[in-house]
């Protein structure tokens, strides 16, 4: 018999049993759904916009059979629902509120999953798959998680109809294989010399984050950076620096040939020495010091006591001698610029300024290595170790001021060409979000240049693959046919979601898409910006082939893995859990949950 609620109403054993309304927290209403399966409880929190907060599993000793399968499917569907509405250029934002009150507003699925507090093993598995998608291609994370949830939801319907999970697994595997084959027939070739087409790819990745003008400008900058590096045959991330400046708008960002160093991040400024320092140094010779430039003192001495004025005078003379020796070494090797990884004493900086040497302290380690590699220099631990062979060379070192921020640009390097994107924004949150999105845009464009294969976006590819799968299902015998059709239905969740976020009727949109694809228009999809069904390829809505291929493969593999689980057993803690071999106390000692620092929900 099916379990019933307290009022005698029948419910599916694979769906949550009831909803208990909770009070408002920080102005947002929450619901908590708890499903009792023998002695195992599953807790999922939900907002009015869908599943959003904590997904946890407080398992008893064992959950088996259909009960285990049902709770696992429910957890997967709940996680997918969290980020479903963020898909596409008209996707909605999520507000992430930390335990300390920190607020992040974003519609990036990868970041939402990263910040969520997730305990349920199935939900964590889906997050791992989505994270792998981000790490490999830096796009398609939302699609991967959403497709996984849709495949699990379709499987739940088939299970209710009596189809065994083995048949569903075999059907899903067959469908994924056939869809991958059909995907290669939909490829749109890209010419790396066609900058307009590459800008279309970049704009598809960032559309919806800003207005159309800003999206065009930033995608253009990403393409410029990728093409500049591609001409040199270098890796993008090794030769492109993203520098953020608070002030202005994202559309004011610019592409700079050279490495841009932000001097505002030093603990001191150059204001005291501005009158003595040049703003432009041609044919610059650059020294790199990977330590402090200071007078060494004993770590155990916190203060000095002088017995006579001569003692203090001797100390000052010693400091002057150390500073003079450092300046002499730099002059001997002909250094015009010094980059120091740590701090530089003000006295030494003053002496260097008198000699016209530009000294920059607290330079990031990665920037130091980029500069050394591109200029042919070498990092030393002190100025006394400097020899002429350690000094790098650059055609130009220039000081600039952007939105009140002091920047130093090192360009025209002989060893390798370095490039920078100076990203602007009105606040720290805006510039950091801009940096994250531009990083993703650069990766997508670089992938398109490397693979030279694109697919139509806007759900066009998914609708065409669904059509192919339904035709394929007619030739398959047995219950696997139902699973293949379910796979096709899951693929159409992409255009359906895009239509909903664009304000279209999803049923009418899918009907129109089916009609046009039946007529051979394989590129027809949802133009979410214009709010209509249109031709995606000619409209410039394009995505790299590898993004869609990996998203589909990752979702299918995750769904198959979850459907094969029919027993959840509480395992004993590993002896080496925590990565070390010592105790932190006897019984009753607190044990780390190894969770995320953010808590986006609370369980009781």
Protein Blocks (a to p, Z undefined) as FASTA:
>chain_A
ZZddfkopacdfkbcfbdcddddeehiacddddddehjaccdddddfkbcfbdcdddddf
bcghjllmmmmmmmmmmmmmmmmmmgcjkbccdddddfkopacddfbfklmmmmpccfbf
klmmmmmmmmmmmmmnopoklmmmmmmmmmmmmmmmmmmnopafklmmmmmmmmmmmmmm
mmmmmpccddfklmmlmmmmmmmmmgojacfklmmmmmmmmmmmmmmmmmnopafklmcc
cdddeedjfklpccdedddddfklpmbdfklmmmmpcfbdghiacdddfbdcdddddfkl
mbdcdfbfklmmmmmmmmmmmmmmmmmmmmmnopabdcdfbdcdfklmmmmmmnopacde
hiafklmmmmmmmnopacdfbfklpcfklpccdfbdcdddeehiacdddehifkbccddd
ddddfbfklmmmmmmmmmmmmmmmmmmmmnopacdehhlmmmmmmmmmmmmmmmpgcjkl
mmmmmmmmmmmmmmmmmmmmnopafklmmmmmmmmmmnopakbccdfknopacdfklnop
acdfklmmmmmmmmmmmmmmmmmpcbdcdddddfkgohiabdfbdehiacdehiafbdcb
dcZZ
